[in-house]
Amino acid sequence: MKTSKETVSVTFMLLGVTFCVCLILANLLATKQLQFGPLNLTAGVLVFPISYVVNDCITEVWGYRRAKLIIWTGFVMNFAFVILAWLADLIPGAPYWTNDAGFHALFGLAPRVALASFIAFIMGSLLNAYVMSKMKIRDKGRRFSLRAIASTIAGELADSVIFFPIALGGIVPKENLALMMVSQVVVKTLYEIVALPFTIRVVGWLKRSEATDVYDEGIQYSLL
């Protein structure tokens, strides 16, 4: 007796790999703080918004459930990276090793920062996919640009509101914390807007090459 198995395309797999790599890179780059005028940012802003662009593409073409699969896969890969990096940081270096401080600064993620990162990522990414999916049904597939921007604002706002109070509450003054939250949302949303012409072309190509355009009608929007 033949059994059918759900498969994914090479393109979907490559987008999933890109998503996971962006999350891990964002953790590494976030160890460097940046300031542009009044904006306080981390270097993770260079790559993290790409994960939202990928999220938008997957949700638009394959639907919420496939986006959720990629989000949870990214979560597991990121969790594995953080745990392995933490263990590597704990193991004493060789006698001739002289870069413990640099290694710790890069890989010694504090537990509360890691917790904040994990919770903020899951909630922000799932909210981004949810808004994208629901607006697509409401708009009958039209106004992709509006959906992409609105979903990014929702996701990034949730990410910032969760991450910064948990990770930096009591460490950074409230005024600076609020400025950091707003800065992250504004810059990452602008990033999405700048990338929008490219995203539109990618989504169009994906729909044609994959011959699919999913509408999430009647599905259950669960976290798992």
GROMACS elastic network, one bead per residue, 0.5 to 0.9 nm:
[ bonds ]
;  ai    aj funct       b0    kb
    8    11     6  0.82036   500
    8    12     6  0.62455   500
    8    13     6  0.68482   500
    9    12     6  0.52060   500
    9    13     6  0.63133   500
    9    14     6  0.87151   500
    9   210     6  0.79833   500
   10    13     6  0.50037   500
   10    14     6  0.61547   500
   10    15     6  0.86550   500
   11    14     6  0.51292   500
   11    15     6  0.62616   500
   11    16     6  0.86157   500
   11   206     6  0.82457   500
   11   210     6  0.84469   500
   12    15     6  0.51605   500
   12    16     6  0.62153   500
   12    17     6  0.87327   500
   12    58     6  0.77261   500
   12    62     6  0.89011   500
   13    16     6  0.50151   500
   13    17     6  0.62467   500
   13    18     6  0.86486   500
   14    17     6  0.50445   500
   14    18     6  0.61493   500
   14    19     6  0.85634   500
   15    18     6  0.50237   500
   15    19     6  0.61451   500
   15    20     6  0.87620   500
   15    54     6  0.65894   500
   15    55     6  0.88978   500
   15    57     6  0.88519   500
   15    58     6  0.79565   500
   15    70     6  0.88516   500
   16    19     6  0.50322   500
   16    20     6  0.63554   500
   16    21     6  0.86969   500
   16    54     6  0.81087   500
   16    58     6  0.88787   500
   16    70     6  0.58472   500
   16    71     6  0.86306   500
   16    73     6  0.81967   500
   16    74     6  0.79115   500
   17    20     6  0.52126   500
   17    21     6  0.61609   500
   17    22     6  0.85822   500
   17    70     6  0.88844   500
   17    74     6  0.85010   500
   18    21     6  0.51867   500
   18    22     6  0.61252   500
   18    23     6  0.87491   500
   18    50     6  0.86482   500
   18    51     6  0.77187   500
   18    54     6  0.79015   500
   19    22     6  0.52734   500
   19    23     6  0.64953   500
   19    50     6  0.76217   500
   19    51     6  0.51345   500
   19    52     6  0.84549   500
   19    54     6  0.64734   500
   19    55     6  0.78178   500
   19    70     6  0.76514   500
   19    71     6  0.82039   500
   19    74     6  0.67634   500
   20    23     6  0.52437   500
   20    24     6  0.64876   500
   20    25     6  0.86878   500
   20    51     6  0.80341   500
   20    70     6  0.82264   500
   20    71     6  0.84760   500
   20    73     6  0.75283   500
   20    75     6  0.79986   500
   20    77     6  0.67024   500
   20    78     6  0.72042   500
   21    24     6  0.52710   500
   21    25     6  0.60605   500
   21    26     6  0.84710   500
   21    51     6  0.89168   500
   21    74     6  0.83155   500
   21    77     6  0.88525   500
   21    78     6  0.86934   500
   22    25     6  0.50849   500
   22    26     6  0.59595   500
   22    27     6  0.87303   500
   22    47     6  0.59508   500
   22    48     6  0.59335   500
   22    49     6  0.85466   500
   22    50     6  0.69096   500
   22    51     6  0.60815   500
   23    26     6  0.51013   500
   23    27     6  0.65551   500
   23    47     6  0.80729   500
   23    48     6  0.63848   500
   23    51     6  0.70740   500
   23    74     6  0.70533   500
   23    75     6  0.83897   500
   23    77     6  0.87397   500
   23    78     6  0.66090   500
   23   121     6  0.89315   500
   24    27     6  0.52654   500
   24    28     6  0.66118   500
   24    29     6  0.88160   500
   24    74     6  0.86950   500
   24    77     6  0.80312   500
   24    78     6  0.57501   500
   24    81     6  0.72441   500
   24    82     6  0.85312   500
   25    28     6  0.51209   500
   25    29     6  0.60198   500
   25    30     6  0.83350   500
   25    44     6  0.73074   500
   25    47     6  0.71004   500
   25    48     6  0.78773   500
   26    29     6  0.51640   500
   26    30     6  0.58136   500
   26    31     6  0.89385   500
   26    43     6  0.77136   500
   26    45     6  0.73448   500
   26    46     6  0.79342   500
   26    47     6  0.60360   500
   26    48     6  0.54383   500
   27    30     6  0.52494   500
   27    31     6  0.72247   500
   27    44     6  0.67715   500
   27    48     6  0.88797   500
   27    78     6  0.85681   500
   27    82     6  0.86342   500
   27   106     6  0.89774   500
   27   107     6  0.88463   500
   27   109     6  0.87034   500
   27   117     6  0.85131   500
   28    31     6  0.59652   500
   28    32     6  0.83612   500
   28    43     6  0.87191   500
   28    44     6  0.74314   500
   28   106     6  0.63491   500
   28   107     6  0.73013   500
   29    32     6  0.59850   500
   29    33     6  0.88007   500
   29    42     6  0.71899   500
   29    43     6  0.50303   500
   29    45     6  0.82434   500
   29    46     6  0.82531   500
   29    47     6  0.84175   500
   29   106     6  0.84686   500
   30    33     6  0.69747   500
   30    41     6  0.86281   500
   30    43     6  0.52104   500
   30    45     6  0.78083   500
   31    42     6  0.70675   500
   31    43     6  0.73712   500
   31    44     6  0.80101   500
   31   105     6  0.72487   500
   31   106     6  0.62915   500
   31   107     6  0.87552   500
   31   109     6  0.88009   500
   32    41     6  0.87630   500
   32    42     6  0.57124   500
   32    43     6  0.55687   500
   32    44     6  0.79879   500
   32   106     6  0.89603   500
   33    40     6  0.74877   500
   33    41     6  0.59878   500
   33    43     6  0.62157   500
   33    44     6  0.89167   500
   34    39     6  0.82318   500
   34    40     6  0.60393   500
   34    41     6  0.50087   500
   34    42     6  0.53184   500
   34    43     6  0.63392   500
   35    38     6  0.70868   500
   35    39     6  0.55837   500
   35    41     6  0.59982   500
   35    42     6  0.81976   500
   36    39     6  0.51194   500
   36    40     6  0.67218   500
   36    41     6  0.79328   500
   37    40     6  0.80867   500
   38   179     6  0.83194   500
   38   183     6  0.85134   500
   39   179     6  0.73086   500
   39   180     6  0.70297   500
   39   182     6  0.86523   500
   39   183     6  0.55001   500
   39   184     6  0.83114   500
   39   187     6  0.87687   500
   40   176     6  0.83565   500
   40   179     6  0.72272   500
   40   180     6  0.53994   500
   40   181     6  0.88300   500
   40   183     6  0.64132   500
   40   184     6  0.79499   500
   41    44     6  0.80809   500
   41    45     6  0.70556   500
   41   180     6  0.66195   500
   41   183     6  0.68731   500
   41   184     6  0.64798   500
   41   187     6  0.87745   500
   42    45     6  0.60036   500
   42    46     6  0.84619   500
   42   184     6  0.86138   500
   43    46     6  0.58500   500
   43    47     6  0.81145   500
   44    47     6  0.57193   500
   44    48     6  0.58124   500
   44    49     6  0.86977   500
   45    48     6  0.54626   500
   45    49     6  0.65864   500
   45   184     6  0.76090   500
   45   187     6  0.78377   500
   45   188     6  0.68515   500
   45   191     6  0.89484   500
   46    49     6  0.72399   500
   46    50     6  0.82799   500
   46   188     6  0.88978   500
   46   191     6  0.89502   500
   47    50     6  0.55650   500
   47    51     6  0.75460   500
   48    51     6  0.55794   500
   48    52     6  0.73758   500
   48   188     6  0.82400   500
   49    52     6  0.51722   500
   49    53     6  0.65501   500
   49    54     6  0.88226   500
   49   152     6  0.87787   500
   49   156     6  0.88945   500
   49   188     6  0.57858   500
   49   189     6  0.80985   500
   49   191     6  0.68447   500
   49   192     6  0.69581   500
   50    54     6  0.62313   500
   50    55     6  0.84609   500
   50   191     6  0.86467   500
   50   192     6  0.81409   500
   50   195     6  0.89953   500
   51    54     6  0.50768   500
   51    55     6  0.60140   500
   51    56     6  0.86068   500
   51   125     6  0.86583   500
   52    56     6  0.60894   500
   52    57     6  0.85901   500
   52   125     6  0.72305   500
   52   128     6  0.76189   500
   52   129     6  0.89270   500
   52   151     6  0.89089   500
   52   152     6  0.67683   500
   52   155     6  0.83454   500
   52   156     6  0.87684   500
   52   192     6  0.80187   500
   53    56     6  0.51002   500
   53    57     6  0.63061   500
   53    58     6  0.87527   500
   53   148     6  0.80625   500
   53   152     6  0.84432   500
   53   192     6  0.69051   500
   53   195     6  0.80950   500
   53   196     6  0.85276   500
   53   199     6  0.69529   500
   54    57     6  0.50688   500
   54    58     6  0.61853   500
   54    59     6  0.85397   500
   54   199     6  0.85948   500
   55    58     6  0.52894   500
   55    59     6  0.60686   500
   55    60     6  0.84378   500
   55    67     6  0.63496   500
   55    70     6  0.82530   500
   55    71     6  0.80602   500
   55   125     6  0.74568   500
   55   128     6  0.76463   500
   55   129     6  0.66585   500
   56    59     6  0.52465   500
   56    60     6  0.59335   500
   56    61     6  0.85106   500
   56    67     6  0.84255   500
   56   128     6  0.76608   500
   56   129     6  0.67477   500
   56   132     6  0.69134   500
   56   147     6  0.86985   500
   56   148     6  0.63553   500
   56   151     6  0.80663   500
   56   152     6  0.84253   500
   56   199     6  0.85191   500
   56   203     6  0.87872   500
   57    60     6  0.52365   500
   57    61     6  0.61308   500
   57    62     6  0.82046   500
   57    67     6  0.89226   500
   57   148     6  0.89609   500
   57   199     6  0.73074   500
   57   200     6  0.86702   500
   57   202     6  0.76074   500
   57   203     6  0.57394   500
   57   206     6  0.83059   500
   58    61     6  0.53274   500
   58    62     6  0.54460   500
   58    63     6  0.66395   500
   58    64     6  0.80198   500
   58    66     6  0.70673   500
   58    67     6  0.56789   500
   58    70     6  0.86676   500
   58   129     6  0.87198   500
   58   203     6  0.84789   500
   59    62     6  0.55030   500
   59    64     6  0.51980   500
   59    65     6  0.80156   500
   59    66     6  0.70669   500
   59    67     6  0.53381   500
   59    68     6  0.86245   500
   59   129     6  0.59567   500
   59   130     6  0.85064   500
   59   132     6  0.68483   500
   59   133     6  0.64687   500
   59   214     6  0.82534   500
   60    63     6  0.58601   500
   60    64     6  0.81423   500
   60   129     6  0.86765   500
   60   132     6  0.71169   500
   60   133     6  0.69509   500
   60   136     6  0.76377   500
   60   141     6  0.87485   500
   60   144     6  0.84305   500
   60   203     6  0.74525   500
   60   207     6  0.89398   500
   60   213     6  0.71365   500
   60   214     6  0.70679   500
   60   215     6  0.81708   500
   61   203     6  0.69596   500
   61   204     6  0.89019   500
   61   206     6  0.70421   500
   61   207     6  0.61004   500
   61   210     6  0.85433   500
   61   212     6  0.64314   500
   61   214     6  0.57835   500
   61   215     6  0.85486   500
   62    65     6  0.78525   500
   62    66     6  0.60047   500
   62    67     6  0.73986   500
   62   207     6  0.89169   500
   62   212     6  0.70301   500
   62   213     6  0.63794   500
   62   214     6  0.52921   500
   62   215     6  0.82736   500
   63    66     6  0.57879   500
   63    67     6  0.64112   500
   63    68     6  0.88090   500
   63   129     6  0.83883   500
   63   133     6  0.67408   500
   63   213     6  0.79490   500
   63   214     6  0.52699   500
   63   215     6  0.64131   500
   63   216     6  0.60219   500
   64    68     6  0.60090   500
   64    69     6  0.86311   500
   64   126     6  0.86229   500
   64   129     6  0.60387   500
   64   130     6  0.67000   500
   64   132     6  0.84011   500
   64   133     6  0.61603   500
   64   214     6  0.87772   500
   64   215     6  0.87548   500
   64   216     6  0.67119   500
   64   219     6  0.87497   500
   64   221     6  0.77948   500
   65    68     6  0.50003   500
   65    69     6  0.63099   500
   65    70     6  0.88537   500
   65   216     6  0.84194   500
   65   219     6  0.85902   500
   65   221     6  0.81660   500
   65   222     6  0.89620   500
   66    70     6  0.64603   500
   66    71     6  0.86715   500
   67    70     6  0.51917   500
   67    71     6  0.61403   500
   67    72     6  0.87180   500
   67   125     6  0.89598   500
   67   126     6  0.81311   500
   67   129     6  0.67102   500
   68    72     6  0.61684   500
   68    73     6  0.84291   500
   68   125     6  0.85141   500
   68   126     6  0.67444   500
   68   129     6  0.77060   500
   68   222     6  0.89878   500
   68   223     6  0.77953   500
   68   224     6  0.76935   500
   69    72     6  0.54318   500
   69    73     6  0.61188   500
   69    74     6  0.86002   500
   69   224     6  0.86849   500
   70    74     6  0.60301   500
   70    75     6  0.85219   500
   71    74     6  0.50992   500
   71    75     6  0.62166   500
   71    76     6  0.88148   500
   71   121     6  0.86430   500
   71   122     6  0.71236   500
   71   125     6  0.68121   500
   71   126     6  0.73294   500
   72    76     6  0.62447   500
   72    77     6  0.86090   500
   72   122     6  0.76265   500
   72   224     6  0.81620   500
   73    76     6  0.52066   500
   73    77     6  0.62125   500
   73    78     6  0.85140   500
   74    77     6  0.51335   500
   74    78     6  0.59534   500
   74    79     6  0.83917   500
   75    78     6  0.51510   500
   75    79     6  0.59937   500
   75    80     6  0.85462   500
   75   118     6  0.70788   500
   75   121     6  0.78121   500
   75   122     6  0.72350   500
   76    79     6  0.50295   500
   76    80     6  0.60935   500
   76    81     6  0.85768   500
   77    80     6  0.51132   500
   77    81     6  0.61987   500
   77    82     6  0.87207   500
   78    81     6  0.50487   500
   78    82     6  0.62161   500
   78    83     6  0.86628   500
   78   118     6  0.83334   500
   79    82     6  0.51867   500
   79    83     6  0.61803   500
   79    84     6  0.85769   500
   79   114     6  0.86175   500
   79   118     6  0.77416   500
   80    83     6  0.52413   500
   80    84     6  0.60795   500
   80    85     6  0.84251   500
   81    84     6  0.52838   500
   81    85     6  0.59633   500
   81    86     6  0.84394   500
   82    85     6  0.51239   500
   82    86     6  0.60015   500
   82    87     6  0.86249   500
   82   107     6  0.77083   500
   82   108     6  0.86287   500
   82   109     6  0.74237   500
   82   114     6  0.76258   500
   83    86     6  0.50410   500
   83    87     6  0.62109   500
   83    88     6  0.86091   500
   84    87     6  0.50897   500
   84    88     6  0.61163   500
   84    89     6  0.85422   500
   85    88     6  0.50395   500
   85    89     6  0.61259   500
   85    90     6  0.87038   500
   85   107     6  0.55689   500
   85   108     6  0.71217   500
   85   109     6  0.83751   500
   86    89     6  0.50598   500
   86    90     6  0.63502   500
   86    91     6  0.89486   500
   86   104     6  0.87889   500
   86   107     6  0.65311   500
   86   108     6  0.57676   500
   86   109     6  0.70538   500
   87    90     6  0.50683   500
   87    91     6  0.64237   500
   88    91     6  0.53677   500
   88    92     6  0.83730   500
   88   107     6  0.83498   500
   88   108     6  0.89294   500
   89    92     6  0.76181   500
   89    93     6  0.86057   500
   89   100     6  0.81497   500
   89   103     6  0.71143   500
   89   104     6  0.60832   500
   89   107     6  0.67309   500
   89   108     6  0.61468   500
   90    93     6  0.88644   500
   90   104     6  0.89438   500
   90   108     6  0.85638   500
   92    95     6  0.88363   500
   92   100     6  0.87303   500
   93    96     6  0.80162   500
   93    97     6  0.58486   500
   93    98     6  0.83163   500
   93    99     6  0.87935   500
   93   100     6  0.72503   500
   94    97     6  0.51177   500
   94    98     6  0.85559   500
   95    98     6  0.80060   500
   97   100     6  0.72273   500
   98   101     6  0.81869   500
   99   102     6  0.53509   500
   99   103     6  0.61732   500
   99   104     6  0.85646   500
  100   103     6  0.51427   500
  100   104     6  0.59950   500
  100   105     6  0.85037   500
  101   104     6  0.51669   500
  101   105     6  0.61100   500
  101   106     6  0.87175   500
  102   105     6  0.50931   500
  102   106     6  0.63441   500
  102   107     6  0.86550   500
  103   106     6  0.52449   500
  103   107     6  0.59527   500
  103   108     6  0.74023   500
  104   107     6  0.52371   500
  104   109     6  0.80156   500
  105   108     6  0.58255   500
  105   109     6  0.78570   500
  106   109     6  0.75811   500
  109   112     6  0.84620   500
  109   113     6  0.66002   500
  109   114     6  0.63164   500
  110   113     6  0.52614   500
  110   114     6  0.62272   500
  110   115     6  0.86840   500
  110   167     6  0.87916   500
  111   114     6  0.50768   500
  111   115     6  0.61005   500
  111   116     6  0.85350   500
  111   167     6  0.89305   500
  112   115     6  0.50246   500
  112   116     6  0.60340   500
  112   117     6  0.84476   500
  112   166     6  0.68685   500
  112   167     6  0.55785   500
  112   168     6  0.85967   500
  113   116     6  0.50686   500
  113   117     6  0.60132   500
  113   118     6  0.86267   500
  113   163     6  0.79084   500
  113   164     6  0.88049   500
  113   166     6  0.73276   500
  113   168     6  0.77656   500
  114   117     6  0.50293   500
  114   118     6  0.61996   500
  114   119     6  0.87166   500
  114   167     6  0.79720   500
  115   118     6  0.52560   500
  115   119     6  0.62571   500
  115   120     6  0.84491   500
  115   163     6  0.86050   500
  115   166     6  0.80342   500
  115   167     6  0.78367   500
  116   119     6  0.53919   500
  116   120     6  0.58981   500
  116   121     6  0.83270   500
  116   162     6  0.68743   500
  116   164     6  0.75436   500
  116   165     6  0.83876   500
  116   166     6  0.55048   500
  116   167     6  0.55089   500
  117   120     6  0.52804   500
  117   121     6  0.59246   500
  117   122     6  0.86180   500
  117   159     6  0.83938   500
  117   162     6  0.85423   500
  117   163     6  0.59599   500
  117   166     6  0.89058   500
  117   167     6  0.78736   500
  118   121     6  0.52518   500
  118   122     6  0.62946   500
  118   123     6  0.86997   500
  118   163     6  0.86199   500
  119   122     6  0.53969   500
  119   123     6  0.62026   500
  119   124     6  0.83614   500
  119   159     6  0.82055   500
  119   162     6  0.73351   500
  119   163     6  0.75103   500
  120   123     6  0.53627   500
  120   124     6  0.57420   500
  120   125     6  0.82094   500
  120   158     6  0.69513   500
  120   160     6  0.71680   500
  120   161     6  0.80507   500
  120   162     6  0.53255   500
  120   163     6  0.53094   500
  121   124     6  0.52377   500
  121   125     6  0.57872   500
  121   126     6  0.82660   500
  121   155     6  0.88426   500
  121   158     6  0.88500   500
  121   159     6  0.61280   500
  121   163     6  0.84062   500
  122   125     6  0.53970   500
  122   126     6  0.59859   500
  122   127     6  0.83565   500
  122   159     6  0.83662   500
  122   223     6  0.88013   500
  123   126     6  0.53639   500
  123   127     6  0.59573   500
  123   128     6  0.84681   500
  123   155     6  0.75410   500
  123   158     6  0.67676   500
  123   159     6  0.67792   500
  123   162     6  0.85081   500
  123   223     6  0.88155   500
  124   127     6  0.51982   500
  124   128     6  0.60948   500
  124   129     6  0.87447   500
  124   152     6  0.87870   500
  124   154     6  0.74614   500
  124   156     6  0.60198   500
  124   157     6  0.74990   500
  124   158     6  0.51486   500
  124   160     6  0.84138   500
  124   162     6  0.87421   500
  125   128     6  0.50282   500
  125   129     6  0.63212   500
  125   130     6  0.86047   500
  125   152     6  0.88696   500
  125   155     6  0.58723   500
  125   156     6  0.81878   500
  125   158     6  0.88599   500
  125   159     6  0.80159   500
  126   129     6  0.51076   500
  126   130     6  0.60222   500
  126   131     6  0.86276   500
  126   155     6  0.75838   500
  126   223     6  0.74330   500
  127   131     6  0.60858   500
  127   132     6  0.84185   500
  127   151     6  0.74434   500
  127   152     6  0.89068   500
  127   154     6  0.67543   500
  127   155     6  0.53795   500
  127   158     6  0.78068   500
  128   131     6  0.54372   500
  128   132     6  0.61867   500
  128   133     6  0.86221   500
  128   148     6  0.86987   500
  128   150     6  0.83923   500
  128   152     6  0.58738   500
  128   153     6  0.80682   500
  128   154     6  0.61925   500
  128   156     6  0.79665   500
  129   132     6  0.50926   500
  129   133     6  0.60227   500
  129   134     6  0.85937   500
  129   151     6  0.70696   500
  129   152     6  0.89990   500
  129   155     6  0.82487   500
  130   133     6  0.51534   500
  130   134     6  0.60920   500
  130   135     6  0.84647   500
  130   151     6  0.78998   500
  130   221     6  0.73975   500
  131   134     6  0.52867   500
  131   135     6  0.59699   500
  131   136     6  0.84215   500
  131   147     6  0.75549   500
  131   148     6  0.89710   500
  131   150     6  0.75300   500
  131   151     6  0.52115   500
  131   152     6  0.87782   500
  131   154     6  0.75911   500
  131   155     6  0.85198   500
  132   135     6  0.54268   500
  132   136     6  0.61854   500
  132   137     6  0.89257   500
  132   144     6  0.87699   500
  132   147     6  0.55616   500
  132   148     6  0.66587   500
  132   150     6  0.78140   500
  132   151     6  0.54476   500
  132   152     6  0.86996   500
  133   136     6  0.52252   500
  133   137     6  0.66000   500
  133   138     6  0.88617   500
  133   147     6  0.86019   500
  133   215     6  0.73769   500
  133   216     6  0.64915   500
  134   137     6  0.53253   500
  134   138     6  0.63023   500
  134   139     6  0.86633   500
  134   215     6  0.88659   500
  134   216     6  0.76303   500
  134   217     6  0.87457   500
  135   139     6  0.58787   500
  135   140     6  0.81983   500
  135   141     6  0.82699   500
  135   144     6  0.89796   500
  135   146     6  0.89829   500
  135   147     6  0.62730   500
  135   151     6  0.88084   500
  136   139     6  0.51912   500
  136   140     6  0.57477   500
  136   142     6  0.70482   500
  136   143     6  0.81815   500
  136   144     6  0.76481   500
  136   147     6  0.71908   500
  136   215     6  0.71624   500
  136   216     6  0.84815   500
  137   140     6  0.50666   500
  137   141     6  0.65443   500
  137   215     6  0.62468   500
  137   216     6  0.70792   500
  137   217     6  0.70875   500
  138   141     6  0.79011   500
  138   142     6  0.89549   500
  139   142     6  0.53349   500
  139   143     6  0.69489   500
  139   144     6  0.88578   500
  140   143     6  0.88082   500
  140   215     6  0.85548   500
  141   144     6  0.70828   500
  141   215     6  0.81721   500
  142   145     6  0.87559   500
  142   147     6  0.88856   500
  143   146     6  0.54801   500
  143   147     6  0.65174   500
  143   148     6  0.88365   500
  144   147     6  0.50555   500
  144   148     6  0.60975   500
  144   149     6  0.86806   500
  144   200     6  0.77227   500
  145   148     6  0.51595   500
  145   149     6  0.62876   500
  145   150     6  0.85515   500
  145   193     6  0.84679   500
  145   196     6  0.70274   500
  145   197     6  0.88639   500
  145   200     6  0.76343   500
  146   149     6  0.52970   500
  146   150     6  0.59461   500
  146   151     6  0.83588   500
  147   150     6  0.52011   500
  147   151     6  0.58679   500
  147   152     6  0.83575   500
  148   151     6  0.53950   500
  148   152     6  0.61686   500
  148   153     6  0.87395   500
  148   192     6  0.78163   500
  148   193     6  0.85205   500
  148   196     6  0.80103   500
  149   152     6  0.51513   500
  149   153     6  0.62316   500
  149   154     6  0.86957   500
  149   189     6  0.69053   500
  149   190     6  0.89464   500
  149   192     6  0.68208   500
  149   193     6  0.68260   500
  149   196     6  0.85992   500
  150   153     6  0.52011   500
  150   154     6  0.62540   500
  150   155     6  0.86074   500
  151   154     6  0.51196   500
  151   155     6  0.60182   500
  151   156     6  0.84133   500
  152   155     6  0.50788   500
  152   156     6  0.57882   500
  152   157     6  0.81479   500
  152   185     6  0.87049   500
  152   188     6  0.80902   500
  152   189     6  0.63194   500
  152   192     6  0.74094   500
  153   156     6  0.52911   500
  153   157     6  0.58223   500
  153   158     6  0.84629   500
  153   185     6  0.67972   500
  153   186     6  0.83326   500
  153   188     6  0.84288   500
  153   189     6  0.61864   500
  154   157     6  0.52687   500
  154   158     6  0.62366   500
  154   159     6  0.86116   500
  155   158     6  0.52409   500
  155   159     6  0.61100   500
  155   160     6  0.86799   500
  156   160     6  0.60628   500
  156   161     6  0.84487   500
  156   184     6  0.77095   500
  156   185     6  0.55344   500
  156   186     6  0.88988   500
  156   188     6  0.74023   500
  156   189     6  0.77730   500
  157   160     6  0.52451   500
  157   161     6  0.59962   500
  157   162     6  0.84942   500
  157   181     6  0.79311   500
  157   182     6  0.82241   500
  157   184     6  0.85093   500
  157   185     6  0.59149   500
  158   161     6  0.52022   500
  158   162     6  0.61106   500
  158   163     6  0.84073   500
  159   162     6  0.54188   500
  159   163     6  0.58859   500
  159   164     6  0.84521   500
  159   185     6  0.87327   500
  160   163     6  0.51563   500
  160   164     6  0.58689   500
  160   165     6  0.83762   500
  160   180     6  0.84447   500
  160   181     6  0.53038   500
  160   182     6  0.79382   500
  160   184     6  0.70588   500
  160   185     6  0.70866   500
  161   164     6  0.62895   500
  161   165     6  0.68630   500
  161   166     6  0.89017   500
  161   181     6  0.67823   500
  162   165     6  0.62423   500
  162   166     6  0.65019   500
  162   167     6  0.86194   500
  163   166     6  0.54991   500
  163   167     6  0.58226   500
  163   168     6  0.80564   500
  163   181     6  0.87821   500
  164   167     6  0.51616   500
  164   168     6  0.53857   500
  164   169     6  0.67026   500
  164   177     6  0.68233   500
  164   178     6  0.85308   500
  164   180     6  0.79661   500
  164   181     6  0.68208   500
  165   168     6  0.55238   500
  165   170     6  0.81548   500
  165   177     6  0.75880   500
  166   169     6  0.57325   500
  167   171     6  0.86171   500
  168   171     6  0.52430   500
  168   172     6  0.57688   500
  168   173     6  0.88848   500
  168   177     6  0.75819   500
  169   172     6  0.62328   500
  169   173     6  0.78992   500
  169   174     6  0.77078   500
  169   177     6  0.77081   500
  170   173     6  0.70258   500
  170   174     6  0.80504   500
  171   174     6  0.89173   500
  172   175     6  0.83058   500
  172   176     6  0.64540   500
  172   177     6  0.59984   500
  173   176     6  0.53773   500
  173   177     6  0.60874   500
  173   178     6  0.87128   500
  174   178     6  0.61229   500
  174   179     6  0.85631   500
  175   178     6  0.52994   500
  175   179     6  0.63169   500
  175   180     6  0.87356   500
  176   180     6  0.61118   500
  176   181     6  0.86215   500
  177   180     6  0.51090   500
  177   181     6  0.62705   500
  177   182     6  0.87393   500
  178   181     6  0.51130   500
  178   182     6  0.62631   500
  178   183     6  0.84960   500
  179   182     6  0.52030   500
  179   183     6  0.59230   500
  179   184     6  0.85622   500
  180   184     6  0.61269   500
  180   185     6  0.87031   500
  181   184     6  0.53682   500
  181   185     6  0.64716   500
  181   186     6  0.87654   500
  182   185     6  0.52630   500
  182   186     6  0.61119   500
  182   187     6  0.85493   500
  183   186     6  0.52406   500
  183   187     6  0.59972   500
  183   188     6  0.83521   500
  184   187     6  0.54023   500
  184   188     6  0.59450   500
  184   189     6  0.83395   500
  185   188     6  0.53959   500
  185   189     6  0.59780   500
  185   190     6  0.85160   500
  186   189     6  0.52501   500
  186   190     6  0.61417   500
  186   191     6  0.85644   500
  187   190     6  0.50873   500
  187   191     6  0.61121   500
  187   192     6  0.87289   500
  188   192     6  0.63464   500
  188   193     6  0.87717   500
  189   192     6  0.50167   500
  189   193     6  0.63249   500
  189   194     6  0.87131   500
  190   194     6  0.61527   500
  190   195     6  0.85243   500
  191   194     6  0.52150   500
  191   195     6  0.61930   500
  191   196     6  0.85345   500
  192   195     6  0.51005   500
  192   196     6  0.59361   500
  192   199     6  0.86954   500
  193   196     6  0.50013   500
  193   197     6  0.81092   500
  194   197     6  0.73095   500
  194   198     6  0.84966   500
  195   198     6  0.54700   500
  195   199     6  0.61232   500
  195   200     6  0.87527   500
  196   200     6  0.60047   500
  196   201     6  0.85906   500
  197   200     6  0.52493   500
  197   201     6  0.64695   500
  197   202     6  0.87867   500
  198   201     6  0.52568   500
  198   202     6  0.62309   500
  198   203     6  0.87007   500
  199   202     6  0.50490   500
  199   203     6  0.60926   500
  199   204     6  0.85356   500
  200   203     6  0.52283   500
  200   204     6  0.61794   500
  200   205     6  0.86210   500
  201   204     6  0.51234   500
  201   205     6  0.61351   500
  201   206     6  0.85611   500
  202   205     6  0.51038   500
  202   206     6  0.60553   500
  202   207     6  0.86408   500
  203   206     6  0.50357   500
  203   207     6  0.61816   500
  203   208     6  0.86656   500
  204   207     6  0.53106   500
  204   208     6  0.63962   500
  204   209     6  0.86908   500
  205   208     6  0.52147   500
  205   209     6  0.59926   500
  205   210     6  0.82634   500
  206   209     6  0.51850   500
  206   210     6  0.56136   500
  206   211     6  0.77457   500
  206   212     6  0.80802   500
  206   213     6  0.89884   500
  207   210     6  0.53753   500
  207   211     6  0.54107   500
  207   212     6  0.53633   500
  207   213     6  0.59426   500
  208   211     6  0.50578   500
  208   212     6  0.72896   500
  208   213     6  0.88931   500
  209   212     6  0.82049   500
  210   213     6  0.84963   500
  214   217     6  0.88586   500
  216   219     6  0.58404   500
  216   220     6  0.88519   500
  221   224     6  0.88239   500
